[in-house]
Amino acid sequence: MPVSLFLSEQRKKYSNSNVIMQETSQYHVQHLSTFVMDKTEAIATVDDAIKKLKLLDSKDKIWTQEMLLQVTDKSIKLLDCETKEELENFPLATVHHCQTLLNQTRYPSVLLLVCQDNEQHKPDIHFFYCDEVEAEMVHADIDSALGDNARGKKMRPQTLKLNQEKMKHQRESIIPPSEPSPGPGVKGRVAATDMKDELSMQDPESNMKLAQRIEKDVQILNCSLDDIEIFVARLHKAAEAFAQLNQRNRSKKNKKRGPAEGMLTLRAKPPSEAEFVDCLQKLKLSFNLLAKLKKHIQNPNASELIHFLFGPLELILQSSGSPDLPRAVISPHLSRDAVDFLRGHLTPKEMTIFELLGDGWTRPRADWPKDQCAPLYVPKFRNGWEPPVELFRTSPWETESIGMPKSPVQSEYRSKEFFGSQSSPSSNGSYPPSPAPRKYAKIRYHFVARNANELSVLQDEILEVLEDGKQWWKLRNRSGQAGYVPYNILDVIKLEDPQAMIDPPYSPSYRGQSPSGSQGSDKDSHLQQMDKVNDELLMLITSNKIHQPTRNFKVVRQSAGPLTFESSPAEVTSWLNAKGFSKPTVERLGILTGAQLFSLNKDHLKAVCGDEGSRVYSQITVQKSQLEKSRGVSELEEIMIRQQEKIKSTK
């Protein structure tokens, strides 16, 4: 936006909000909070109310609501900024005190009003942040109106004249910011790491382009996080105001709107569906950017920010009442890298939430048919900054497509990267990895993949570590296949001679394949190969079970009490362990009570636990049947006892 146009818009906004016409003045303010002066709430005086405001401010528990404060010779009114609807009308006779509060909170210029009408048992104390005019100006205006109303004098016209001169001077002094568009790290939330080591490996022109692209992506991420934070604050504000309204409605006898309820009604208004969708889209965009920037941001790092963002996501699910709205948000798609990154770092609770969101979140763009892909997503940020559309058009979550073949050159790069050669930039739009020392892991036990995200591995096989999360590590084998493996079945090793891993002890499925061959280019052949590997692993494991060496230790079976509707999460965890379910399944379902676990159907369990969900469902069904049977026996025994007692009493 040109500077002259920006300046004109700012002056126009100020003129429309802050005006003085004859005996009516109007000021733009932001309502901070309203307290009832009540000893039971530890607010007996104005000073007590100020202390509570400071306390809420220190805990980030203040959510502002903009409105217009209008002063006449008869009353003080509060109006909705957009509709100009009257929210509150305080006759001057009901305004008992007016005061300013300067530089005592993060809001430097605060006005407070103490109001009480004849029907109120206790007065209300209202706090307003005067963000466009000084609180002293509004205070002087209200004081003169109260004085004229009480004493019958006409002092206010002089006060209004002085205020008008101040407002005229302030309007003319409005200047635009030196740079309208936000800089990277708007709030210092996320910043790119020092890339000197990484950039030194490339030519100067590539260095500059890469650094600029990373900075732009960090800037987009920060703007997204800012907008998500603002939306969450609105949800909190609406919930708090709704609770206060309910409390007031329960305590009053008639249905007439009481004092301060107009403000609370405005604050309690939830965001529109379009605003919910906007926030959900920015959450998906943030997930994509975090996966893309994971090697380039720290303090907080990408993994920490993922956990942070699941807080707003869970709040939105709770506020909307069901996952239907989030499930309907397809655009933007998630990149394959983003889905893999999420699955590798989410906690069991977060994974349950993620699975509930459906294909629009758990299925990367590359798995969608081209005719079902969502259109290009370009976000609109609240601060007005418009990032270049080209940044989104070339991003992996907009360019990946189903069945996209890998060229032999790209496969060769992957193979060279695995064996220690310098890698080339990835074709999916993510940044080239930093030239950090590679990490390798040696497998202690066979592991059979149970879904598309996991990787089947053999005992003593050596693989490259791509990501080392808390419980599941992402590894890549010498054929270029990558997936997640439990961290407790591997050991990190130093590998001085990468060629030592060309012939692992058990690798018949891998031998004879060229790294630059057609491996992975055809989905069916890839699946067939994976099936072959899995069958081979199962045979090896079965063989090991048949020819087990003699052991000199006792096998102690885990025992746990039966699962009931009254079982606690700890008892559910014990029951799942006793039934021999995998660690991920135990962690995901162990947060539920017995009643909650019994309420899940087979589809729910398969969504959360993968293929193991069917077995969980079978065990739950058996347990439920046993409970019903034992309950029937107990009832029969009780009837028999009563019948015997009845017979004895008749003798």
Salt bridges, closest charged atoms under 4 A:
GLU23 OE2 - LYS154 NZ 3.80
ASP38 OD2 - LYS122 NZ 3.05
ASP57 OD1 - ARG106 NE 2.69
ASP60 OD1 - ARG106 NH2 2.36
GLU66 OE1 - HIS28 NE2 2.93
GLU86 OE1 - LYS77 NZ 3.94
ASP124 OD1 - ARG248 NH2 3.31
ASP131 OD1 - HIS28 ND1 2.99
GLU132 OE2 - HIS28 ND1 3.83
ASP141 OD1 - ARG156 NE 2.74
ASP143 OD2 - HIS139 NE2 3.26
GLU198 OE1 - HIS296 ND1 3.76
GLU205 OE2 - LYS209 NZ 3.51
ASP217 OD2 - ARG213 NE 3.50
ASP217 OD2 - LYS292 NZ 3.28
ASP226 OD1 - ARG189 NH2 2.62
ASP227 OD2 - LYS282 NZ 2.73
GLU229 OE1 - LYS187 NZ 3.00
GLU229 OE2 - ARG189 NH1 3.62
GLU261 OE1 - LYS252 NZ 2.94
GLU275 OE2 - ARG234 NH1 2.53
ASP278 OD2 - LYS282 NZ 3.02
GLU314 OE2 - LYS349 NZ 3.31
ASP337 OD2 - LYS294 NZ 2.93
ASP340 OD2 - LYS474 NZ 3.38
GLU350 OE1 - HIS307 ND1 2.90
GLU355 OE2 - ARG343 NH1 2.72
ASP359 OD2 - ARG363 NH1 3.97
ASP367 OD1 - ARG336 NH2 2.65
GLU390 OE1 - ARG393 NH1 3.07
GLU398 OE1 - ARG365 NH1 3.71
GLU412 OE2 - LYS416 NZ 3.20
GLU417 OE2 - ARG476 NH2 3.45
GLU454 OE2 - ARG450 NH2 3.06
GLU464 OE2 - ARG438 NE 3.52
GLU464 OE1 - ARG476 NH2 3.11
GLU467 OE1 - HIS345 ND1 3.87
ASP468 OD2 - LYS439 NZ 2.77
ASP491 OD1 - ARG444 NE 3.44
ASP503 OD1 - ARG511 NE 3.97
GLU612 OE2 - ARG615 NH2 3.39
GLU635 OE2 - ARG631 NE 3.61
GLU638 OE2 - ARG642 NH2 2.69
